[in-house]
Structure formats: C-alpha cells, structure tokens
Amino acid sequence: MPKNWAGNVVFSAEHLETPTSLEWLRDVVAGTARLHVLGAGHSFSRIADTTGTLVSLRDLPDVFDVDTEAGTVRVGAGMRLAELASRLHGRGLALHNMPSLPHITIAGTIATATHGSGDTNGPLASAVRSIDLVTADGSLLTLTEGDERLEGAVVSFGALGIVTAVELAVVPAFEVEQRVHEGLDWSVLFDHSAELFAQAYSVSVFTDWQDSCSAWVKRRVDDPAPDLSWAGTHEADGPRHPIPGISAEHCTPQLGEVGAWHERLPHFRPEFTPSVGAELQSEYMVPRSHASEALRALRELGPLIGPVLQTAEIRTVAPDQYWLSFAHGRPSLAFHFTWVPDTAAVRPVLARIEAALAPWSVRPHWGKLFEAGPDVLAPRYERWADFASLRDGLDPDGKFRNEAVDRLFPR
Ligand SMILES: Cc1cc2nc3c(=O)[nH]c(=O)nc-3n(C[C@H](O)[C@H](O)[C@H](O)COP(=O)(O)OP(=O)(O)OC[C@H]3O[C@@H](n4cnc5c(N)ncnc54)[C@H](O)[C@@H]3O)c2cc1C
C-alpha cells in the first residue's frame, strides 16, 4: 500500500481501486463494506486512510465546465489545484485564493478546509456552490446552496461519501506581486497584527518563534502598494524559501516581479517538491479577536517549539459557514508549524501548544497533526452534533468510518 506524501502514514488499506467511470465508482461504493477516498495524499493525519478499500479518482473522466454567466466552474473532484488554476487562467478566470502548494486535489482541498492567507479570503471551500456525492449505497446526491446539508458536507474529510464533482465560484483573473519583508519585530506582531495583515491581499508571517520574523506580502496589482515603513522591516535582497538556508528555486517568484495569481499566491511551484519533504505539519486556528494574547502565548513557548521546528507561518482567514471548518463563524488567525519528521518528539509539543491556545477555543487543521479528542473539540464547533447526525444518516453502517473519523465521532 502507498504512503502519504510525508511518509508518516502507511495506508492500512487492503486494496487500491482506481475506477475509470462514475458507474464503476458507484458499484465499488455499493459493493464494499469499508472504504475511504484518497486525494493527493498530502495530509499528515490518518484522515484519508481505511482498513478496507482506498479509492482514488485519478482515472475518472475529466470534468471542466465553465459557466461564465453564473461565474462558476464545475470540475472533477480529483483534479489537482495546479491543473484547475492553469485552465481557469487560460479562460481569464481565477480562484479567490490558493494554499501554499498547488499539488493537491480539489476535493482534498475542500474536505479539510485547506486555506491560504488574506483578511477577506475564506478557505478554498468557501468558493463551493454545489457538490456531487456518491453516498454509502452507491447513489448520487447533489447538494446545492440552500440545502443545509451542503454546509455539513463540504468540509467532511470523506466521512459522508465520495465527492465526484464540485461547482466553484470563480473571479476574473488578476495579477499579483510578492515581496518578502525581513526584520519584523515581535512588538509589531503583538500590537499591530491587524494593520500588518491588512497590508495586502495575502500576507503570511514566517517565524521560528524565537528570533527571526518576516512578512511575505502578496499584493494584487490593482490594489494600492503596501507601506511597511512603520513596521521597521527591510525588503529581502534576494528570493527566500520559508525554511531559512534552503534554495528558493522551489518557490514562486518574489522581489516584486508581477505575475499571474496562481503563480504568486502559492509559495511553492507545482513542478517542484513543496516545502522540504522530510517534515510533519500542524496548524491551529484561533479567533482574530484574540490574536494578541495567542501570539504572546506561543512566543512564550518559543524555546520548547524551536528544537523540533523547521519553520512556522501565521496567516489570516475569513469566516465560512461549514459546520466542521475551523473558520466556521469566525475570522481566524492560523498558526502553522512545519516540524522535523519525528512524531515522538513533536507530539508533546503539540499538547503544550493546544493547552496554551485552549482559552481561545483553538481548532486544528484536520489534515495535519493534533492531539485533542472529541471531548475537547466538540464544544468548539456549534454544529458538531448536527454533523454527527448527518453522518449517521448518510452512512448508517459506517462504511466511510476510519481511524480518524472514529476518533472524532466515536460510535
Ligand atoms: C507541503 C505541504 C503544504 C501544505 N500547505 C497547506 C496550506 O497552505 N494550507 C492548508 O490549509 N493546508 C496545507 N497543507 C495541507 C493539505 O492542503 C491538506 O492536507 C489537503 O487536504 C491535502 O489534499 P489532498 O488532495 O492531498 O488530500 P488527501 O490528503 O489525500 O485527503 C485529505 C482528506 O480529503 C478527503 N478526500 C479526498 N478526496 C475526496 C473526495 N473526492 N471526496 C471526499 N473526500 C475526499 C480524504 O478522504 C481525506 O479525508 C499542506 C500540505 C503539504 C504536504
């Protein structure tokens, strides 16, 4: 059986199925007692795993239908973001935002509320207008806006069924320039994070939680130029990689070189390995109203975090309406960590971070590593019980249950 991208999860499935038609996929689902769907395998948790049959959509027929009047695209769920972005750009269209890497699938992206940065940018899932879902008995269910079940089903990590196609809102294509500003002082982050993140369409702060802090500023060229003179930073004198000391060859162009949205908003270029490869990741989100306290709490953990950290990123995310999304009902500050590939060394640090951020109802990224269980997490999601009911109704025999689903929603 294959491993995930990071190599920390060896899938426990007995069998990998790669149907080439929707009918075949529906037969597989109807006739299999336990299964789960795999995207591009870029999650760090066991969220895509199963002890039964793993299903990949990579061989399903292509779906790419633009509706210019509605401002939407209907796309095959297994398509990679890079492919979708380049096809949309060819039609003069864009997604509202991109995560740091374009290597992942559309369905994998929305199923875990994968996100980029930007005060006005929700997770990629917030562009969803409808989904086509193959449910446990093999039937096809289309959920559209206005059907409350859509809000439960978009961020559902394969626990409700297999999404085969997604309708996404698109926007006119736009151009972006990216600059790295170094020498960011902690006092600026503690006291003026709102002003800092408001500087441009997408702003990320990279830090080691100890000494170094830089702001990666991605400006739409139709927006005013940012002014960071008040923040005491200086512009980097060459291209940078988020992990200090690594060549920036794998990164999208910086130094203010203007380019297409999909070639600037992700940090990493599709033709190269994103990040470092030998790593683990976690990410935790708190309401922006508690940004300053949460930043200070994590900074205090800097000496604990430092020895197992490769780099950390801080981003902003606009709220969405999805029941299990970290962004449900709240503008979020997202704390991402790229760890050394040593689970045993990282786990105690996760527990400390989760305890430090607990006063602000911290929510984890479902595709990354976290420690909390349902007793801690359920009260932090208003619609947790509704999701459990929706899951039980659509999958009464627990076909799509796996270790991760059982952990969050015990029988
Ligand atoms: C280097 C690197 C950088 C990253 N950067 C970011 C980032 O910037 N922002 C961020 O938020 N995350 C980031 N991530 C995490 C990553 O985006 C998520 O884990 C994402 O879910 C991975 O997508 P995937 O296609 O690989 O899905 P997988 O990891 O294969 O699956 C993820 C979940 O989606 C479900 N799923 C997949 N396909 C379907 C389907 N057709 N129907 C129903 N469910 C489905 C799976 O069952 C599983 O539960 C990063 C990961 C890596 C490795």
Ligand as a Chemical Component Dictionary entry (heavy atoms), coordinates in Angstrom:
data_LIG
# 
_chem_comp.id                   LIG 
_chem_comp.type                 NON-POLYMER 
_chem_comp.pdbx_formal_charge   0 
_chem_comp.three_letter_code    LIG 
# 
loop_
_chem_comp_atom.comp_id 
_chem_comp_atom.atom_id 
_chem_comp_atom.alt_atom_id 
_chem_comp_atom.type_symbol 
_chem_comp_atom.charge 
_chem_comp_atom.model_Cartn_x 
_chem_comp_atom.model_Cartn_y 
_chem_comp_atom.model_Cartn_z 
_chem_comp_atom.pdbx_ordinal 
LIG C1  C1  C 0 3.897   20.759 1.702  1  
LIG C2  C2  C 0 2.503   20.963 2.144  2  
LIG C3  C3  C 0 1.976   22.240 2.237  3  
LIG C4  C4  C 0 0.666   22.442 2.697  4  
LIG N1  N1  N 0 0.186   23.722 2.721  5  
LIG C5  C5  C 0 -1.069  23.946 3.147  6  
LIG C6  C6  C 0 -1.618  25.259 3.157  7  
LIG O1  O1  O 0 -1.000  26.204 2.688  8  
LIG N2  N2  N 0 -2.848  25.434 3.691  9  
LIG C7  C7  C 0 -3.578  24.395 4.198  10 
LIG O2  O2  O 0 -4.671  24.636 4.699  11 
LIG N3  N3  N 0 -3.122  23.134 4.137  12 
LIG C8  C8  C 0 -1.888  22.891 3.627  13 
LIG N4  N4  N 0 -1.416  21.610 3.552  14 
LIG C9  C9  C 0 -2.302  20.510 3.943  15 
LIG C10 C10 C 0 -3.080  19.990 2.731  16 
LIG O3  O3  O 0 -3.529  21.049 1.948  17 
LIG C11 C11 C 0 -4.305  19.202 3.162  18 
LIG O4  O4  O 0 -3.919  18.151 3.971  19 
LIG C12 C12 C 0 -5.161  18.712 1.972  20 
LIG O5  O5  O 0 -6.323  18.131 2.486  21 
LIG C13 C13 C 0 -4.414  17.715 1.111  22 
LIG O6  O6  O 0 -5.160  17.461 -0.067 23 
LIG P1  P1  P 0 -5.006  16.068 -0.805 24 
LIG O7  O7  O 0 -5.593  16.192 -2.166 25 
LIG O8  O8  O 0 -3.613  15.586 -0.721 26 
LIG O9  O9  O 0 -5.990  15.168 0.059  27 
LIG P2  P2  P 0 -5.670  13.886 0.970  28 
LIG O10 O10 O 0 -4.630  14.236 1.941  29 
LIG O11 O11 O 0 -5.438  12.715 0.093  30 
LIG O12 O12 O 0 -7.076  13.720 1.698  31 
LIG C14 C14 C 0 -7.494  14.679 2.624  32 
LIG C15 C15 C 0 -8.935  14.373 3.040  33 
LIG O13 O13 O 0 -9.789  14.661 1.931  34 
LIG C16 C16 C 0 -10.629 13.553 1.703  35 
LIG N5  N5  N 0 -10.932 13.485 0.283  36 
LIG C17 C17 C 0 -10.053 13.467 -0.744 37 
LIG N6  N6  N 0 -10.721 13.351 -1.896 38 
LIG C18 C18 C 0 -12.034 13.306 -1.586 39 
LIG C19 C19 C 0 -13.226 13.149 -2.351 40 
LIG N7  N7  N 0 -13.206 13.012 -3.669 41 
LIG N8  N8  N 0 -14.407 13.112 -1.685 42 
LIG C20 C20 C 0 -14.475 13.236 -0.321 43 
LIG N9  N9  N 0 -13.374 13.371 0.443  44 
LIG C21 C21 C 0 -12.173 13.406 -0.187 45 
LIG C22 C22 C 0 -9.803  12.341 2.144  46 
LIG O14 O14 O 0 -10.598 11.212 2.416  47 
LIG C23 C23 C 0 -9.158  12.894 3.380  48 
LIG O15 O15 O 0 -10.030 12.782 4.463  49 
LIG C24 C24 C 0 -0.128  21.346 3.083  50 
LIG C25 C25 C 0 0.372   20.046 2.962  51 
LIG C26 C26 C 0 1.668   19.848 2.476  52 
LIG C27 C27 C 0 2.189   18.467 2.330  53 
# 
loop_
_chem_comp_bond.comp_id 
_chem_comp_bond.atom_id_1 
_chem_comp_bond.atom_id_2 
_chem_comp_bond.value_order 
_chem_comp_bond.pdbx_ordinal 
LIG C1  C2  SING 1  
LIG C2  C3  SING 2  
LIG C2  C26 DOUB 3  
LIG C3  C4  DOUB 4  
LIG C4  N1  SING 5  
LIG C4  C24 SING 6  
LIG N1  C5  DOUB 7  
LIG C5  C6  SING 8  
LIG C5  C8  SING 9  
LIG C6  O1  DOUB 10 
LIG C6  N2  SING 11 
LIG N2  C7  SING 12 
LIG C7  O2  DOUB 13 
LIG C7  N3  SING 14 
LIG N3  C8  DOUB 15 
LIG C8  N4  SING 16 
LIG N4  C9  SING 17 
LIG N4  C24 SING 18 
LIG C9  C10 SING 19 
LIG C10 O3  SING 20 
LIG C10 C11 SING 21 
LIG C11 O4  SING 22 
LIG C11 C12 SING 23 
LIG C12 O5  SING 24 
LIG C12 C13 SING 25 
LIG C13 O6  SING 26 
LIG O6  P1  SING 27 
LIG P1  O7  DOUB 28 
LIG P1  O8  SING 29 
LIG P1  O9  SING 30 
LIG O9  P2  SING 31 
LIG P2  O10 DOUB 32 
LIG P2  O11 SING 33 
LIG P2  O12 SING 34 
LIG O12 C14 SING 35 
LIG C14 C15 SING 36 
LIG C15 O13 SING 37 
LIG C15 C23 SING 38 
LIG O13 C16 SING 39 
LIG C16 N5  SING 40 
LIG C16 C22 SING 41 
LIG N5  C17 SING 42 
LIG N5  C21 SING 43 
LIG C17 N6  DOUB 44 
LIG N6  C18 SING 45 
LIG C18 C19 SING 46 
LIG C18 C21 DOUB 47 
LIG C19 N7  SING 48 
LIG C19 N8  DOUB 49 
LIG N8  C20 SING 50 
LIG C20 N9  DOUB 51 
LIG N9  C21 SING 52 
LIG C22 O14 SING 53 
LIG C22 C23 SING 54 
LIG C23 O15 SING 55 
LIG C24 C25 DOUB 56 
LIG C25 C26 SING 57 
LIG C26 C27 SING 58 
# 
